[in-house]
Amino acid sequence: MKRVAWAGCSSTTSTHWGFERSFAFMQAVGNGYLDAYLPIVARRRDTPWTEAQRQFQLYRRGRYVEFNLVWDRGTLFGLQSGGRTESILMSLPPLVRWEYGYTPQPGSAEARLYEEFLPARDWV
């Protein structure tokens, strides 16, 4: 696997790279994905989980479905233009859960997600 350093890359410079350089950059990102992701999976694959964590995962998946159906322009366009519904919805998770007025337990990992990671912020 060829590794390419992309120091100094920014959205303004990438628009001027042309097809070949932009394509090479995307290939480098794709090729580096498994190098980064597989060690995480290997380290965590035997981590035990609880039924409460599974229920929270299904709840968050439900929120993804909600976003996808209400806000995602590609999904909306496909549904509104008479596209094949089964094909459009294939990207949705097969198992989800909804809960009215969900609030995580104070001090839980789920609460931390809502307090530290999900609030909107200016990352730049």
The first five atom37 places (N, CA, C, CB, O) and aatype in JSON, in Angstrom:
{
  "aatype": [12, 11, 1, 19, 0, 17, 0, 7, 4, 15, 15, 16, 16, 15, 16, 8, 17, 7, 13, 6, 1, 15, 13, 0, 13, 12, 5, 0, 19, 7, 2, 7, 18, 10, 3, 0, 18, 10, 14, 9, 19, 0, 1, 1, 1, 3, 16, 14, 17, 16, 6, 0, 5, 1, 5, 13, 5, 10, 18, 1, 1, 7, 1, 18, 19, 6, 13, 2, 10, 19, 17, 3, 1, 7, 16, 10, 13, 7, 10, 5, 15, 7, 7, 1, 16, 6, 15, 9, 10, 12, 15, 10, 14, 14, 10, 19, 1, 17, 6, 18, 7, 18, 16, 14, 5, 14, 7, 15, 0, 6, 0, 1, 10, 18, 6, 6, 13, 10, 14, 0, 1, 3, 17, 19],
  "atom_mask": [
    [1, 1, 1, 1, 1],
    [1, 1, 1, 1, 1],
    [1, 1, 1, 1, 1],
    [1, 1, 1, 1, 1],
    [1, 1, 1, 1, 1],
    [1, 1, 1, 1, 1],
    [1, 1, 1, 1, 1],
    [1, 1, 1, 0, 1],
    [1, 1, 1, 1, 1],
    [1, 1, 1, 1, 1],
    [1, 1, 1, 1, 1],
    [1, 1, 1, 1, 1],
    [1, 1, 1, 1, 1],
    [1, 1, 1, 1, 1],
    [1, 1, 1, 1, 1],
    [1, 1, 1, 1, 1],
    [1, 1, 1, 1, 1],
    [1, 1, 1, 0, 1],
    [1, 1, 1, 1, 1],
    [1, 1, 1, 1, 1],
    [1, 1, 1, 1, 1],
    [1, 1, 1, 1, 1],
    [1, 1, 1, 1, 1],
    [1, 1, 1, 1, 1],
    [1, 1, 1, 1, 1],
    [1, 1, 1, 1, 1],
    [1, 1, 1, 1, 1],
    [1, 1, 1, 1, 1],
    [1, 1, 1, 1, 1],
    [1, 1, 1, 0, 1],
    [1, 1, 1, 1, 1],
    [1, 1, 1, 0, 1],
    [1, 1, 1, 1, 1],
    [1, 1, 1, 1, 1],
    [1, 1, 1, 1, 1],
    [1, 1, 1, 1, 1],
    [1, 1, 1, 1, 1],
    [1, 1, 1, 1, 1],
    [1, 1, 1, 1, 1],
    [1, 1, 1, 1, 1],
    [1, 1, 1, 1, 1],
    [1, 1, 1, 1, 1],
    [1, 1, 1, 1, 1],
    [1, 1, 1, 1, 1],
    [1, 1, 1, 1, 1],
    [1, 1, 1, 1, 1],
    [1, 1, 1, 1, 1],
    [1, 1, 1, 1, 1],
    [1, 1, 1, 1, 1],
    [1, 1, 1, 1, 1],
    [1, 1, 1, 1, 1],
    [1, 1, 1, 1, 1],
    [1, 1, 1, 1, 1],
    [1, 1, 1, 1, 1],
    [1, 1, 1, 1, 1],
    [1, 1, 1, 1, 1],
    [1, 1, 1, 1, 1],
    [1, 1, 1, 1, 1],
    [1, 1, 1, 1, 1],
    [1, 1, 1, 1, 1],
    [1, 1, 1, 1, 1],
    [1, 1, 1, 0, 1],
    [1, 1, 1, 1, 1],
    [1, 1, 1, 1, 1],
    [1, 1, 1, 1, 1],
    [1, 1, 1, 1, 1],
    [1, 1, 1, 1, 1],
    [1, 1, 1, 1, 1],
    [1, 1, 1, 1, 1],
    [1, 1, 1, 1, 1],
    [1, 1, 1, 1, 1],
    [1, 1, 1, 1, 1],
    [1, 1, 1, 1, 1],
    [1, 1, 1, 0, 1],
    [1, 1, 1, 1, 1],
    [1, 1, 1, 1, 1],
    [1, 1, 1, 1, 1],
    [1, 1, 1, 0, 1],
    [1, 1, 1, 1, 1],
    [1, 1, 1, 1, 1],
    [1, 1, 1, 1, 1],
    [1, 1, 1, 0, 1],
    [1, 1, 1, 0, 1],
    [1, 1, 1, 1, 1],
    [1, 1, 1, 1, 1],
    [1, 1, 1, 1, 1],
    [1, 1, 1, 1, 1],
    [1, 1, 1, 1, 1],
    [1, 1, 1, 1, 1],
    [1, 1, 1, 1, 1],
    [1, 1, 1, 1, 1],
    [1, 1, 1, 1, 1],
    [1, 1, 1, 1, 1],
    [1, 1, 1, 1, 1],
    [1, 1, 1, 1, 1],
    [1, 1, 1, 1, 1],
    [1, 1, 1, 1, 1],
    [1, 1, 1, 1, 1],
    [1, 1, 1, 1, 1],
    [1, 1, 1, 1, 1],
    [1, 1, 1, 0, 1],
    [1, 1, 1, 1, 1],
    [1, 1, 1, 1, 1],
    [1, 1, 1, 1, 1],
    [1, 1, 1, 1, 1],
    [1, 1, 1, 1, 1],
    [1, 1, 1, 0, 1],
    [1, 1, 1, 1, 1],
    [1, 1, 1, 1, 1],
    [1, 1, 1, 1, 1],
    [1, 1, 1, 1, 1],
    [1, 1, 1, 1, 1],
    [1, 1, 1, 1, 1],
    [1, 1, 1, 1, 1],
    [1, 1, 1, 1, 1],
    [1, 1, 1, 1, 1],
    [1, 1, 1, 1, 1],
    [1, 1, 1, 1, 1],
    [1, 1, 1, 1, 1],
    [1, 1, 1, 1, 1],
    [1, 1, 1, 1, 1],
    [1, 1, 1, 1, 1],
    [1, 1, 1, 1, 1],
    [1, 1, 1, 1, 1]
  ],
  "atom_positions": [
    [[0.84, -1.17, 0.0], [0.0, 0.0, 0.0], [0.89, 1.24, 0.0], [-0.96, -0.01, 1.21], [1.74, 1.39, 0.87]],
    [[0.7, 2.1, -0.95], [1.49, 3.32, -1.04], [0.95, 4.37, -0.09], [1.51, 3.87, -2.48], [-0.25, 4.63, -0.08]],
    [[1.82, 4.97, 0.7], [1.41, 6.02, 1.62], [1.86, 7.36, 1.04], [2.02, 5.8, 3.06], [2.99, 7.51, 0.57]],
    [[0.97, 8.32, 1.08], [1.26, 9.64, 0.54], [1.02, 10.66, 1.63], [0.39, 9.94, -0.71], [-0.03, 10.64, 2.28]],
    [[1.96, 11.57, 1.83], [1.78, 12.65, 2.8], [1.09, 13.81, 2.1], [3.14, 13.1, 3.41], [1.44, 14.17, 0.98]],
    [[0.13, 14.39, 2.78], [-0.63, 15.49, 2.2], [-0.55, 16.71, 3.09], [-2.09, 15.09, 1.97], [-1.58, 17.31, 3.4]],
    [[0.63, 17.09, 3.49], [0.8, 18.27, 4.35], [0.34, 19.51, 3.62], [2.28, 18.42, 4.79], [0.55, 19.66, 2.42]],
    [[-0.29, 20.4, 4.36], [-0.72, 21.66, 3.79], [-1.98, 21.58, 2.95], [0.0, 0.0, 0.0], [-2.32, 22.54, 2.26]],
    [[-2.67, 20.46, 2.99], [-3.89, 20.31, 2.21], [-4.99, 21.17, 2.82], [-4.33, 18.84, 2.15], [-5.18, 21.18, 4.04]],
    [[-5.71, 21.88, 2.0], [-6.89, 22.63, 2.46], [-7.92, 22.6, 1.36], [-6.52, 24.09, 2.85], [-7.63, 22.27, 0.21]],
    [[-9.14, 22.95, 1.72], [-10.21, 22.93, 0.72], [-9.95, 23.93, -0.4], [-11.55, 23.22, 1.38], [-10.37, 23.71, -1.53]],
    [[-9.26, 25.02, -0.1], [-9.0, 26.0, -1.16], [-7.94, 25.49, -2.13], [-8.57, 27.33, -0.55], [-8.04, 25.74, -3.33]],
    [[-6.92, 24.78, -1.62], [-5.9, 24.28, -2.55], [-6.41, 23.07, -3.31], [-4.62, 23.92, -1.79], [-6.03, 22.87, -4.46]],
    [[-7.26, 22.24, -2.69], [-7.7, 21.03, -3.37], [-8.55, 21.34, -4.6], [-8.48, 20.15, -2.42], [-8.59, 20.53, -5.53]],
    [[-9.23, 22.49, -4.62], [-10.03, 22.81, -5.8], [-9.15, 23.16, -6.99], [-10.97, 23.96, -5.49], [-9.63, 23.18, -8.12]],
    [[-7.88, 23.44, -6.74], [-6.96, 23.8, -7.83], [-5.99, 22.67, -8.17], [-6.18, 25.04, -7.45], [-5.11, 22.84, -9.01]],
    [[-6.16, 21.53, -7.55], [-5.24, 20.42, -7.79], [-5.43, 19.77, -9.16], [-5.41, 19.38, -6.72], [-4.47, 19.22, -9.71]],
    [[-6.6, 19.81, -9.7], [-6.88, 19.08, -10.92], [-7.29, 17.65, -10.59], [0.0, 0.0, 0.0], [-7.2, 17.2, -9.45]],
    [[-7.75, 16.95, -11.63], [-8.3, 15.62, -11.42], [-7.28, 14.63, -10.89], [-8.88, 15.1, -12.71], [-7.56, 13.95, -9.9]],
    [[-6.12, 14.53, -11.5], [-5.14, 13.49, -11.13], [-4.72, 13.6, -9.67], [-3.9, 13.6, -12.03], [-4.73, 12.61, -8.94]],
    [[-4.35, 14.79, -9.24], [-3.9, 14.97, -7.86], [-5.06, 14.77, -6.87], [-3.28, 16.38, -7.67], [-4.88, 14.16, -5.82]],
    [[-6.23, 15.27, -7.21], [-7.41, 15.09, -6.35], [-7.76, 13.62, -6.23], [-8.61, 15.88, -6.89], [-8.09, 13.14, -5.14]],
    [[-7.7, 12.89, -7.35], [-8.0, 11.47, -7.34], [-6.96, 10.71, -6.52], [-8.05, 10.92, -8.78], [-7.32, 9.8, -5.77]],
    [[-5.7, 11.06, -6.64], [-4.64, 10.42, -5.85], [-4.86, 10.66, -4.36], [-3.25, 10.94, -6.27], [-4.65, 9.77, -3.54]],
    [[-5.29, 11.87, -4.02], [-5.59, 12.18, -2.62], [-6.72, 11.29, -2.11], [-5.96, 13.67, -2.46], [-6.61, 10.72, -1.02]],
    [[-7.79, 11.17, -2.87], [-8.92, 10.33, -2.44], [-8.51, 8.87, -2.32], [-10.08, 10.47, -3.43], [-8.97, 8.18, -1.42]],
    [[-7.65, 8.4, -3.21], [-7.16, 7.03, -3.1], [-6.33, 6.85, -1.83], [-6.32, 6.66, -4.34], [-6.45, 5.83, -1.15]],
    [[-5.5, 7.84, -1.5], [-4.69, 7.76, -0.29], [-5.57, 7.73, 0.96], [-3.72, 8.95, -0.21], [-5.29, 6.98, 1.9]],
    [[-6.62, 8.52, 0.96], [-7.56, 8.5, 2.09], [-8.2, 7.12, 2.19], [-8.66, 9.6, 1.93], [-8.26, 6.54, 3.27]],
    [[-8.68, 6.61, 1.08], [-9.31, 5.29, 1.07], [-8.35, 4.19, 1.48], [0.0, 0.0, 0.0], [-8.71, 3.29, 2.25]],
    [[-7.14, 4.23, 0.98], [-6.15, 3.21, 1.32], [-5.73, 3.27, 2.78], [-4.94, 3.34, 0.43], [-5.38, 2.25, 3.37]],
    [[-5.76, 4.45, 3.37], [-5.38, 4.58, 4.77], [-6.48, 4.22, 5.74], [0.0, 0.0, 0.0], [-6.23, 4.05, 6.94]],
    [[-7.7, 4.09, 5.25], [-8.83, 3.83, 6.12], [-8.67, 2.53, 6.91], [-10.11, 3.79, 5.31], [-8.81, 2.52, 8.13]],
    [[-8.37, 1.45, 6.22], [-8.24, 0.16, 6.92], [-7.07, 0.16, 7.89], [-8.07, -0.97, 5.92], [-7.15, -0.44, 8.96]],
    [[-5.98, 0.83, 7.52], [-4.84, 0.92, 8.44], [-5.23, 1.58, 9.75], [-3.69, 1.69, 7.78], [-4.72, 1.23, 10.81]],
    [[-6.13, 2.54, 9.68], [-6.56, 3.25, 10.88], [-7.67, 2.5, 11.61], [-7.03, 4.65, 10.52], [-7.68, 2.45, 12.84]],
    [[-8.62, 1.92, 10.87], [-9.82, 1.36, 11.46], [-9.63, -0.05, 12.04], [-10.9, 1.33, 10.45], [-10.14, -0.35, 13.11]],
    [[-8.91, -0.91, 11.33], [-8.77, -2.3, 11.78], [-8.13, -2.44, 13.16], [-7.96, -3.06, 10.78], [-8.58, -3.29, 13.93]],
    [[-7.11, -1.66, 13.52], [-6.59, -1.78, 14.9], [-7.62, -1.4, 15.96], [-5.35, -0.91, 15.06], [-7.63, -1.97, 17.05]],
    [[-8.48, -0.46, 15.65], [-9.53, -0.08, 16.59], [-10.5, -1.25, 16.78], [-10.29, 1.18, 16.11], [-10.87, -1.58, 17.9]],
    [[-10.91, -1.87, 15.68], [-11.82, -3.01, 15.75], [-11.16, -4.16, 16.51], [-12.23, -3.47, 14.33], [-11.79, -4.79, 17.36]],
    [[-9.9, -4.45, 16.2], [-9.21, -5.55, 16.87], [-9.11, -5.31, 18.38], [-7.8, -5.74, 16.28], [-9.26, -6.23, 19.17]],
    [[-8.85, -4.06, 18.77], [-8.71, -3.73, 20.18], [-10.04, -3.81, 20.92], [-8.11, -2.34, 20.33], [-10.08, -4.12, 22.11]],
    [[-11.14, -3.53, 20.22], [-12.43, -3.43, 20.9], [-13.4, -4.58, 20.64], [-13.09, -2.16, 20.51], [-14.48, -4.61, 21.22]],
    [[-13.03, -5.52, 19.77], [-14.0, -6.55, 19.37], [-14.49, -7.42, 20.51], [-13.4, -7.41, 18.32], [-15.6, -7.94, 20.45]],
    [[-13.69, -7.6, 21.54], [-14.11, -8.43, 22.66], [-14.6, -7.62, 23.86], [-12.97, -9.31, 23.09], [-14.78, -8.16, 24.95]],
    [[-14.81, -6.32, 23.65], [-15.32, -5.48, 24.73], [-16.76, -5.88, 25.04], [-15.22, -3.97, 24.35], [-17.6, -5.88, 24.14]],
    [[-17.05, -6.21, 26.29], [-18.43, -6.58, 26.62], [-19.35, -5.37, 26.56], [-18.49, -7.23, 28.01], [-18.91, -4.23, 26.72]],
    [[-20.63, -5.62, 26.33], [-21.62, -4.55, 26.29], [-22.86, -5.02, 27.03], [-21.96, -4.14, 24.83], [-23.09, -6.22, 27.2]],
    [[-23.64, -4.05, 27.47], [-24.85, -4.36, 28.23], [-26.08, -4.21, 27.34], [-24.96, -3.44, 29.46], [-26.02, -3.64, 26.25]],
    [[-27.19, -4.73, 27.82], [-28.45, -4.57, 27.09], [-28.84, -3.1, 27.01], [-29.57, -5.39, 27.76], [-29.41, -2.66, 26.01]],
    [[-28.55, -2.33, 28.06], [-28.85, -0.89, 28.04], [-28.04, -0.2, 26.95], [-28.55, -0.25, 29.41], [-28.56, 0.69, 26.28]],
    [[-26.78, -0.59, 26.77], [-25.96, 0.0, 25.7], [-26.51, -0.37, 24.33], [-24.49, -0.47, 25.83], [-26.51, 0.46, 23.41]],
    [[-26.99, -1.59, 24.18], [-27.59, -2.02, 22.91], [-28.85, -1.21, 22.62], [-27.92, -3.54, 22.96], [-29.08, -0.8, 21.48]],
    [[-29.67, -0.98, 23.63], [-30.88, -0.19, 23.45], [-30.54, 1.25, 23.05], [-31.73, -0.2, 24.73], [-31.23, 1.85, 22.22]],
    [[-29.49, 1.79, 23.64], [-29.06, 3.15, 23.28], [-28.56, 3.17, 21.85], [-27.97, 3.65, 24.24], [-28.84, 4.13, 21.12]],
    [[-27.83, 2.15, 21.43], [-27.37, 2.07, 20.05], [-28.56, 2.07, 19.09], [-26.5, 0.81, 19.84], [-28.55, 2.78, 18.08]],
    [[-29.58, 1.28, 19.4], [-30.76, 1.23, 18.54], [-31.48, 2.58, 18.53], [-31.71, 0.12, 19.01], [-32.0, 3.0, 17.5]],
    [[-31.52, 3.25, 19.68], [-32.13, 4.57, 19.75], [-31.38, 5.57, 18.87], [-32.16, 5.07, 21.21], [-32.0, 6.33, 18.12]],
    [[-30.04, 5.58, 18.94], [-29.24, 6.49, 18.11], [-29.41, 6.17, 16.63], [-27.76, 6.42, 18.5], [-29.42, 7.08, 15.8]],
    [[-29.55, 4.9, 16.31], [-29.82, 4.53, 14.92], [-31.16, 5.1, 14.47], [-29.81, 2.99, 14.75], [-31.3, 5.53, 13.32]],
    [[-32.12, 5.1, 15.37], [-33.42, 5.7, 15.05], [-33.3, 7.18, 14.76], [0.0, 0.0, 0.0], [-33.97, 7.71, 13.88]],
    [[-32.43, 7.86, 15.51], [-32.2, 9.28, 15.25], [-31.56, 9.49, 13.88], [-31.31, 9.9, 16.35], [-31.86, 10.47, 13.2]],
    [[-30.68, 8.56, 13.47], [-30.09, 8.63, 12.14], [-31.18, 8.48, 11.07], [-29.01, 7.52, 11.96], [-31.19, 9.22, 10.09]],
    [[-32.09, 7.52, 11.28], [-33.18, 7.33, 10.32], [-34.02, 8.6, 10.24], [-34.06, 6.12, 10.73], [-34.4, 9.03, 9.15]],
    [[-34.31, 9.19, 11.4], [-35.08, 10.44, 11.43], [-34.38, 11.51, 10.6], [-35.27, 10.92, 12.89], [-35.02, 12.16, 9.78]],
    [[-33.09, 11.7, 10.82], [-32.34, 12.69, 10.05], [-32.41, 12.37, 8.56], [-30.87, 12.75, 10.52], [-32.68, 13.24, 7.73]],
    [[-32.18, 11.11, 8.23], [-32.13, 10.71, 6.83], [-33.44, 10.97, 6.13], [-31.77, 9.24, 6.72], [-33.45, 11.45, 4.99]],
    [[-34.55, 10.68, 6.78], [-35.86, 10.84, 6.14], [-36.36, 12.28, 6.13], [-36.86, 9.98, 6.83], [-37.11, 12.67, 5.24]],
    [[-35.94, 13.07, 7.11], [-36.46, 14.44, 7.22], [-35.53, 15.46, 6.57], [-36.68, 14.79, 8.68], [-36.0, 16.4, 5.93]],
    [[-34.21, 15.3, 6.74], [-33.28, 16.35, 6.34], [-32.36, 16.01, 5.17], [-32.46, 16.7, 7.5], [-31.91, 16.92, 4.48]],
    [[-32.07, 14.74, 4.93], [-31.1, 14.39, 3.89], [-31.67, 14.7, 2.5], [-30.71, 12.9, 3.99], [-32.69, 14.14, 2.1]],
    [[-31.0, 15.59, 1.79], [-31.52, 16.04, 0.49], [-31.56, 14.93, -0.54], [-30.68, 17.18, -0.03], [-32.47, 14.88, -1.36]],
    [[-30.57, 14.04, -0.51], [-30.57, 12.95, -1.47], [-31.74, 12.0, -1.26], [0.0, 0.0, 0.0], [-32.4, 11.59, -2.21]],
    [[-31.98, 11.66, 0.0], [-33.11, 10.78, 0.31], [-34.42, 11.45, -0.05], [-33.1, 10.39, 1.79], [-35.28, 10.83, -0.67]],
    [[-34.57, 12.71, 0.34], [-35.81, 13.44, 0.02], [-36.03, 13.52, -1.49], [-35.76, 14.85, 0.62], [-37.14, 13.3, -1.97]],
    [[-34.96, 13.84, -2.22], [-35.1, 13.93, -3.67], [-35.54, 12.59, -4.25], [-33.77, 14.37, -4.31], [-36.44, 12.54, -5.08]],
    [[-34.92, 11.51, -3.8], [-35.28, 10.2, -4.32], [-36.72, 9.85, -4.05], [0.0, 0.0, 0.0], [-37.42, 9.35, -4.93]],
    [[-37.18, 10.1, -2.83], [-38.56, 9.79, -2.48], [-39.55, 10.69, -3.21], [-38.76, 9.91, -0.98], [-40.59, 10.23, -3.69]],
    [[-39.23, 11.99, -3.3], [-40.15, 12.93, -3.93], [-40.19, 12.81, -5.45], [-39.77, 14.34, -3.55], [-41.17, 13.21, -6.08]],
    [[-39.13, 12.27, -6.03], [-39.09, 12.17, -7.49], [-39.61, 10.82, -7.99], [-37.67, 12.39, -8.0], [-39.53, 10.51, -9.17]],
    [[-40.15, 10.02, -7.08], [-40.73, 8.75, -7.5], [-39.71, 7.65, -7.67], [0.0, 0.0, 0.0], [-39.95, 6.68, -8.39]],
    [[-38.55, 7.78, -7.02], [-37.54, 6.74, -7.11], [-38.0, 5.45, -6.44], [0.0, 0.0, 0.0], [-39.01, 5.43, -5.74]],
    [[-37.27, 4.4, -6.67], [-37.62, 3.09, -6.09], [-37.37, 3.13, -4.59], [-36.78, 1.94, -6.76], [-36.22, 3.19, -4.14]],
    [[-38.43, 3.11, -3.81], [-38.37, 3.28, -2.37], [-37.41, 2.28, -1.72], [-39.75, 3.13, -1.76], [-36.62, 2.66, -0.86]],
    [[-37.47, 1.02, -2.11], [-36.61, 0.0, -1.51], [-35.13, 0.34, -1.7], [-36.91, -1.38, -2.11], [-34.33, 0.16, -0.79]],
    [[-34.79, 0.83, -2.87], [-33.4, 1.18, -3.15], [-32.97, 2.39, -2.33], [-33.2, 1.46, -4.64], [-31.85, 2.44, -1.81]],
    [[-33.86, 3.36, -2.21], [-33.54, 4.59, -1.49], [-33.33, 4.3, 0.0], [-34.66, 5.63, -1.67], [-32.44, 4.88, 0.63]],
    [[-34.13, 3.41, 0.55], [-34.08, 3.14, 1.99], [-33.09, 2.03, 2.37], [-35.44, 2.77, 2.48], [-32.98, 1.7, 3.55]],
    [[-32.39, 1.46, 1.41], [-31.45, 0.36, 1.71], [-30.31, 0.78, 2.64], [-30.86, -0.17, 0.42], [-29.75, -0.06, 3.33]],
    [[-29.97, 2.07, 2.67], [-28.87, 2.51, 3.52], [-29.27, 2.64, 4.98], [-28.34, 3.85, 3.03], [-28.42, 2.83, 5.84]],
    [[-30.55, 2.53, 5.27], [-31.0, 2.65, 6.66], [-30.71, 1.38, 7.44], [-32.5, 2.97, 6.72], [-30.73, 0.29, 6.87]],
    [[-30.43, 1.52, 8.73], [-30.14, 0.32, 9.53], [-31.37, -0.57, 9.65], [-29.63, 0.72, 10.93], [-32.49, -0.06, 9.7]],
    [[-31.19, -1.89, 9.69], [-32.33, -2.8, 9.73], [-33.05, -2.81, 11.09], [-31.88, -4.19, 9.4], [-34.24, -3.12, 11.15]],
    [[-32.36, -2.48, 12.15], [-32.96, -2.45, 13.49], [-32.75, -1.07, 14.1], [-32.35, -3.55, 14.39], [-31.63, -0.57, 14.16]],
    [[-33.84, -0.47, 14.57], [-33.78, 0.83, 15.23], [-34.78, 0.84, 16.37], [-34.07, 1.99, 14.22], [-35.55, -0.1, 16.55]],
    [[-34.77, 1.92, 17.13], [-35.7, 2.07, 18.24], [-35.99, 3.56, 18.42], [-35.12, 1.45, 19.56], [-35.11, 4.4, 18.23]],
    [[-37.22, 3.87, 18.77], [-37.59, 5.24, 19.09], [-38.1, 5.29, 20.51], [-38.65, 5.77, 18.09], [-38.72, 4.34, 21.0]],
    [[-37.84, 6.4, 21.16], [-38.34, 6.61, 22.52], [-38.72, 8.07, 22.64], [-37.27, 6.2, 23.6], [-37.94, 8.96, 22.29]],
    [[-39.9, 8.31, 23.14], [-40.38, 9.67, 23.28], [-39.68, 10.34, 24.46], [-41.91, 9.7, 23.46], [-39.65, 9.78, 25.56]],
    [[-39.13, 11.54, 24.24], [-38.52, 12.32, 25.31], [-37.34, 11.65, 25.99], [0.0, 0.0, 0.0], [-37.19, 11.74, 27.2]],
    [[-36.5, 10.99, 25.21], [-35.35, 10.29, 25.8], [-34.4, 11.27, 26.5], [-34.58, 9.51, 24.71], [-34.08, 12.33, 25.96]],
    [[-33.97, 10.9, 27.69], [-32.97, 11.65, 28.44], [-32.0, 10.64, 29.05], [-33.63, 12.55, 29.55], [-32.43, 9.74, 29.76]],
    [[-30.71, 10.77, 28.78], [-29.75, 9.81, 29.34], [-29.61, 9.98, 30.85], [-28.38, 9.96, 28.66], [-29.88, 11.05, 31.4]],
    [[-29.2, 8.91, 31.51], [-28.95, 8.95, 32.94], [-27.8, 9.92, 33.23], [-28.64, 7.53, 33.5], [-26.76, 9.84, 32.58]],
    [[-27.97, 10.82, 34.2], [-26.87, 11.75, 34.54], [-25.59, 10.99, 34.9], [-27.29, 12.67, 35.72], [-25.63, 9.98, 35.61]],
    [[-24.47, 11.48, 34.39], [-23.17, 10.87, 34.67], [-22.84, 9.66, 33.82], [0.0, 0.0, 0.0], [-21.74, 9.11, 33.94]],
    [[-23.75, 9.22, 32.96], [-23.5, 8.05, 32.12], [-22.69, 8.43, 30.88], [-24.84, 7.39, 31.69], [-22.55, 9.61, 30.56]],
    [[-22.16, 7.42, 30.21], [-21.43, 7.65, 28.95], [-22.36, 8.28, 27.92], [-20.84, 6.33, 28.41], [-21.93, 9.1, 27.11]],
    [[-23.63, 7.89, 27.96], [-24.6, 8.46, 27.03], [-24.81, 9.95, 27.31], [-25.94, 7.71, 27.13], [-24.93, 10.75, 26.38]],
    [[-24.85, 10.32, 28.59], [-24.99, 11.74, 28.95], [-23.77, 12.52, 28.48], [-25.18, 11.91, 30.48], [-23.89, 13.65, 28.0]],
    [[-22.6, 11.92, 28.62], [-21.37, 12.58, 28.17], [-21.42, 12.84, 26.66], [-20.13, 11.72, 28.52], [-20.99, 13.89, 26.18]],
    [[-21.95, 11.89, 25.92], [-22.1, 12.07, 24.48], [-22.94, 13.31, 24.19], [-22.74, 10.82, 23.85], [-22.58, 14.12, 23.34]],
    [[-24.06, 13.44, 24.9], [-24.94, 14.57, 24.68], [-24.33, 15.88, 25.17], [-26.27, 14.34, 25.37], [-24.58, 16.93, 24.58]],
    [[-23.54, 15.85, 26.21], [-22.99, 17.07, 26.8], [-21.72, 17.54, 26.09], [-22.69, 16.85, 28.26], [-21.52, 18.75, 25.92]],
    [[-20.86, 16.6, 25.69], [-19.54, 16.97, 25.18], [-19.36, 16.85, 23.68], [-18.52, 16.15, 25.85], [-18.51, 17.54, 23.1]],
    [[-20.13, 15.99, 23.03], [-19.86, 15.73, 21.61], [-20.97, 16.14, 20.67], [-19.59, 14.29, 21.42], [-20.68, 16.54, 19.54]],
    [[-22.22, 16.06, 21.08], [-23.31, 16.37, 20.17], [-23.72, 17.85, 20.09], [-24.49, 15.59, 20.57], [-24.29, 18.25, 19.07]],
    [[-23.44, 18.67, 21.1], [-23.82, 20.09, 20.94], [-23.09, 20.72, 19.75], [-23.5, 20.88, 22.23], [-21.92, 20.44, 19.49]],
    [[-23.82, 21.59, 19.05], [-23.21, 22.28, 17.9], [-22.07, 23.17, 18.4], [-24.28, 23.13, 17.13], [-22.18, 23.82, 19.44]],
    [[-20.99, 23.18, 17.64], [-19.87, 24.04, 17.98], [-19.09, 24.4, 16.73], [-18.95, 23.37, 19.0], [-19.18, 23.71, 15.71]],
    [[-18.35, 25.46, 16.8], [-17.51, 25.89, 15.69], [-16.18, 25.17, 15.84], [-17.32, 27.46, 15.67], [-15.38, 25.52, 16.71]],
    [[-15.93, 24.17, 15.01], [-14.72, 23.35, 15.11], [-13.5, 24.03, 14.48], [-14.95, 21.99, 14.46], [-12.37, 23.57, 14.67]],
    [[-13.71, 25.08, 13.74], [-12.58, 25.68, 13.02], [-11.85, 26.67, 13.88], [-13.05, 26.36, 11.77], [-10.87, 27.27, 13.43]]
  ]
}
